[in-house]
Amino acid sequence: MKFDLTKYLLVAFFSALLAGCPLEGNNGKTGGTGLAGINCWDTNGDRVNDQSEDVNFDGQWNAADCQAAQASSQNHDAEFNHQHICEALANLGQYPQGCPSAAAVPPSGTLTKLYEDVSANWYDDGANGYTSCNTAPNDGLVKIVTRDNLGFFEAEEVFVASVTRLEEAVEIQNDTCFNICNGDTDCVASLARKVAGSDVSAMDCVIFYHSDTVGTYERVCGAGTPADARDFCRDFSGQQNRWSAKCP
C-alpha cells in the first residue's frame, strides 16, 4: 500500500490544532464599574444636591423630596381647565360628575392669604393637623393633615381651573397669585407652588373653582413625625405653598 505523506501531515496538523482548543470558551475581558444610579430627587441628574431639589425645605435630600415633587393628586378629570364644559352642560340642564351640581353653593367669605400670618390663620385641630381661617365648624376649605409621617395640604370640593407660571421673586413681592384669584369671581382658593427642579426660580399659580361632586385636592408639604410634619407645612407655607382661600 502506498503511503500518502501529504494526507498524514494534514491529519496530524488538524489533530494538533483541535487538541489546543479548550472545550469551554476563554473568559472575556472584565468590564469596568458603572456609575451609581441617579437619586430620585436629583431632577437635573448632575449628582449634586441642589438647593432647588430640597423640595420640602427640611435641609435634607431624601425620598421625602421625591414625594413632595410629585405630590398633588385628585380625580384625573378635575385636573383640567374644564369649567367652560361644565357651564355649557349646565345650560343644557346636565350636571356630570366633576362639575358642580344644580344645588352647588360656592364658599363665601373673604379671600385670605393663609401664608401671611400663620399664627393667625391656622388652628390646631387636635388631631395632628390644622384647620384654616378658624376652628371647626367655622373653618375654611383648606386644611393640613398628617398620615404615614407625611404632612398634606388638603382643599375640599375644588378643582383646578387654570395654572399660570410665575417668577418666584415677582410672586413673593407682589402676591400675584392671590391677586389673580381675587380678581376672578369664581375663584375660591389659589396656590402658588414652587416648581421643583426648575432651572429658574419659578412658581405655578393654581386657581381653584368650587364643585360639590369632586374629591379632595391634596399636596405633600412635609415629612417626619406627625407634629413635625404639620408644623413644617404651616411654618414654611410662605416659601413653597402659598395658599389663599375664602374664609367664612
C-alpha positions in Angstrom: 0.0 0.0 0.0 1.3 3.3 -1.0 2.0 5.7 1.9 0.3 9.1 1.4 2.6 11.5 3.3 0.5 14.6 2.5 -2.7 13.1 3.9 -0.8 12.0 7.0 0.6 15.5 7.6 -2.8 17.1 7.2 -4.4 14.7 9.7 -1.5 15.3 12.2 -1.8 19.1 11.8 -5.6 19.3 12.4 -5.3 16.9 15.3 -2.8 19.1 17.0 -4.9 22.2 16.2 -8.0 20.7 17.8 -6.1 19.5 20.8 -5.2 23.1 21.6 -8.8 24.3 21.6 -10.4 24.3 25.0 -13.8 22.8 25.4 -15.0 26.0 27.2 -14.5 29.5 25.9 -12.0 31.8 27.5 -13.3 34.4 30.0 -14.0 37.7 28.4 -12.4 40.9 29.5 -13.8 42.2 32.8 -15.8 45.4 32.4 -15.3 48.5 34.5 -17.6 49.6 37.3 -20.6 51.6 36.1 -21.8 54.9 37.6 -24.1 54.9 40.6 -27.8 55.4 39.9 -29.4 58.9 40.0 -31.3 59.7 43.2 -35.0 60.4 42.7 -34.7 63.9 44.0 -31.8 64.7 41.6 -34.1 66.2 38.9 -31.3 67.5 36.7 -29.2 64.3 37.0 -25.9 66.1 38.0 -25.4 64.1 41.2 -25.3 67.3 43.2 -27.8 68.1 45.9 -29.0 71.5 44.5 -30.9 73.8 46.8 -34.0 73.7 44.5 -34.1 69.9 44.9 -34.7 70.2 48.6 -38.4 70.4 47.7 -39.8 70.3 51.3 -37.1 72.7 52.6 -36.0 70.5 55.5 -32.3 70.8 54.8 -32.0 67.2 53.7 -32.1 65.5 50.3 -34.0 62.2 50.6 -37.1 60.4 49.4 -39.4 62.9 51.1 -38.3 65.4 48.4 -39.3 62.9 45.7 -42.7 62.5 47.2 -43.2 66.3 47.6 -42.2 66.9 44.0 -44.9 64.7 42.6 -47.3 65.2 45.4 -50.6 66.6 44.2 -53.4 64.2 43.4 -57.1 64.3 42.7 -59.7 62.8 40.3 -57.9 62.9 36.9 -61.0 64.7 35.4 -60.6 67.5 37.8 -57.0 68.4 36.8 -58.0 70.2 33.7 -59.4 73.6 32.8 -62.9 72.2 32.2 -65.2 74.9 33.8 -66.3 76.0 30.4 -67.6 72.5 29.6 -69.4 72.4 32.9 -71.0 75.7 32.3 -72.1 74.6 28.8 -73.6 71.4 30.1 -75.3 73.2 33.0 -77.0 75.4 30.4 -78.4 72.2 28.9 -79.5 71.0 32.4 -76.8 68.4 32.6 -74.5 68.1 35.7 -72.0 65.2 35.2 -69.6 64.0 37.9 -66.9 66.5 38.5 -69.0 69.5 37.5 -71.0 71.5 40.2 -74.4 70.1 40.8 -77.6 72.1 40.3 -77.6 72.7 44.1 -73.9 73.7 44.4 -73.3 76.7 46.6 -69.7 78.1 46.3 -68.0 79.0 49.6 -68.5 82.6 50.5 -66.3 84.9 52.6 -63.1 86.9 52.3 -60.2 85.7 50.2 -57.4 85.4 52.8 -53.6 85.0 52.4 -53.1 81.9 54.6 -49.3 82.2 54.3 -49.1 85.8 55.5 -49.6 85.3 59.3 -49.5 81.6 60.1 -50.3 82.0 63.8 -53.5 83.9 62.9 -54.7 81.7 60.0 -54.0 78.1 61.1 -55.7 76.5 64.1 -54.8 73.2 65.9 -57.4 70.6 65.1 -56.4 68.4 68.0 -55.6 65.5 65.6 -52.0 66.4 64.4 -53.3 68.9 61.9 -54.5 72.4 61.3 -57.7 74.0 60.0 -57.6 77.3 58.2 -59.5 80.5 59.0 -61.0 79.3 62.2 -61.7 76.2 64.3 -64.3 73.7 63.0 -67.1 74.1 62.1 -66.3 77.6 61.1 -63.0 76.7 59.3 -62.1 77.3 55.7 -61.8 74.8 52.8 -58.0 74.3 53.2 -56.5 72.2 56.0 -53.3 70.5 57.0 -53.5 66.8 57.8 -50.9 64.1 58.6 -50.7 60.4 57.8 -47.8 57.9 57.4 -45.3 60.5 58.7 -46.2 62.9 55.9 -48.0 66.2 56.0 -50.5 67.2 53.4 -52.4 70.3 52.3 -56.0 69.4 51.5 -58.6 71.5 49.8 -62.2 70.3 49.8 -64.6 70.4 46.9 -62.3 72.3 44.5 -60.9 71.6 41.0 -58.0 73.1 39.1 -59.4 75.8 36.8 -56.0 77.1 35.5 -52.3 77.1 36.1 -50.0 80.0 35.3 -46.2 80.0 35.5 -44.8 83.0 37.5 -41.3 84.2 38.5 -40.8 83.4 42.2 -39.5 86.8 43.1 -42.4 88.5 41.4 -44.9 86.3 43.2 -43.4 86.8 46.6 -43.0 90.6 46.2 -46.5 91.2 44.6 -48.7 88.4 45.8 -49.6 87.8 42.1 -51.4 84.5 42.5 -53.6 86.0 45.3 -54.4 88.9 43.1 -55.4 86.7 40.1 -57.8 84.7 42.4 -59.1 87.9 44.0 -60.0 89.3 40.6 -61.9 86.1 39.5 -65.4 85.9 40.9 -65.4 82.1 40.5 -62.1 81.6 42.3 -62.4 80.1 45.8 -58.7 79.4 46.5 -55.3 79.8 45.0 -51.9 78.1 45.4 -48.6 79.5 44.4 -46.4 76.3 44.5 -42.7 76.1 44.0 -41.6 74.4 40.7 -39.3 71.6 41.7 -36.0 71.2 39.8 -36.6 74.3 37.7 -33.6 76.0 36.1 -35.0 79.3 37.1 -36.8 80.3 40.3 -40.4 79.8 39.3 -43.8 79.1 40.9 -47.0 77.8 39.4 -50.2 79.8 40.3 -53.0 77.3 40.6 -56.5 78.7 40.5 -59.3 76.6 42.1 -63.1 76.7 41.4 -65.7 75.0 43.5 -67.5 71.8 42.7 -69.5 69.7 45.1 -69.0 66.5 43.1 -65.2 66.2 43.2 -62.9 64.7 45.8 -60.3 66.4 47.8 -57.2 68.1 46.2 -54.1 67.2 48.2 -50.4 68.1 48.1 -47.5 66.8 50.2 -45.8 69.6 52.2 -43.7 68.0 54.9 -42.2 64.8 56.4 -41.3 63.5 59.9 -43.3 62.8 63.0 -46.9 64.0 62.7 -46.2 67.1 64.9 -43.1 67.9 62.9 -44.7 67.4 59.5 -47.8 69.5 60.3 -45.7 72.3 61.7 -43.3 72.3 58.8 -46.3 72.6 56.4 -47.6 75.5 58.3 -44.4 77.4 59.2 -42.9 77.2 55.7 -46.2 77.7 53.7 -44.9 81.1 52.6 -42.0 79.6 50.7 -43.2 76.6 48.8 -47.0 76.5 49.1 -48.6 80.0 49.3 -52.3 79.3 49.8 -55.1 81.8 49.7 -58.7 80.7 50.3 -62.1 82.2 51.2 -62.6 82.3 54.9 -66.2 82.4 56.2 
